[in-house]
Every structure is written in structure tokens, then in C-alpha cells.
């Protein structure tokens, strides 16, 4: 590559970097409903816990497994957090109430 092409290559790299940053910023600012909260009945049967996260890569990791009907007042569900290995839940880490507020975003409280 000749030295005359360096400005064009640098411009192309900068354009790709800006495009990737724009895509990531759009991805991270998906719509989250900030008005959703647990109702008083769900708050009464749960306790606050430290915020955690779930992460699964190639189906190894932790997942939220919901069960039961949704609360008619706030829409939360009973759930458990399971550690999975190749689609098989191997360790369950307690019972929770989960309220999904957006894609991949949720509020969680431990059942008493």
C-alpha cells in the first residue's frame, strides 16, 4: 500500500468506528418502561435484594425461568434463577418475583 492511500484507509476506519458506536448506543437505549413498579401485594410477599444480572453465552450461564400466572395488578411473575449447561437447568438459586420493564431489563425481588 502506498503512503498516498493512508488518509483514505484512516477515514474508512474512522467511519466504521463511528458506525459501531452509533449501533451500540442505539442498542443500549432500548425502550424501558420506567413507570412499572411492583404493586403493594407483591411488595408484601417479597424482600429487596441486591441487584444482580443474568448472562448466558452459548446456553451456558444463568437464566430467569418464569412460572405461574402474572399478577393482575403489576404484571410480575414468580420465577427462579437457574444455572444452565447446554439447555439443562442444573442449579436453582431461589424463588423470586420478576417484573420485566423492557427487553433484557427487569426488576427482581426475593420471595419471603
C-alpha positions, -999 to +999 in steps of 0.1 A: +000+000+000+014+034-009+016+062+015-010+081-006-037+057+005-032+061+042-057+091+046-084+071+028-078+040+050-078+061+081-111+077+070-126+043+064-115+030+098-130+062+115-163+058+096-166+021+107-158+030+143-184+058+144-209+034+129-202+008+155-205+033+183-238+045+169-252+010+167-241+002+203-257+034+216-290+026+199-289-010+212-283+001+248-310+027+248-339+004+240-373+013+253-376+008+291-409+014+309-397+034+339-433+037+353-436-001+360-433-009+397-443-038+420-478-035+435-483-034+473-494-071+474-462-082+456-441-060+478-457-076+509-446-111+500-411-103+488-379-087+502-354-064+485-322-079+472-290-065+458-292-061+420-277-089+401-276-099+365-281-130+343-258-138+315-259-167+290-233-174+264-239-203+240-265-216+265-241-218+294-249-193+322-278-181+342-314-176+331-347-165+346-373-193+345-408-178+350-437-199+362-473-193+371-497-165+361-489-129+361-500-106+389-532-089+377-522-056+393-485-051+383-478-079+359-449-095+378-444-133+378-429-159+401-396-171+388-364-189+397-328-182+385-313-213+371-277-220+361-278-239+328-255-261+309-265-269+273-302-262+278-304-282+311-310-264+343-286-278+369-287-253+398-316-233+411-308-203+432-341-194+449-376-181+443-382-145+431-408-122+417-397-106+384-412-076+366-399-072+331-396-035+322-380-037+288-360-060+265-335-078+287-343-055+316-362-064+348-368-056+384-364-086+408-373-093+445-368-124+465-399-142+479-400-145+517 
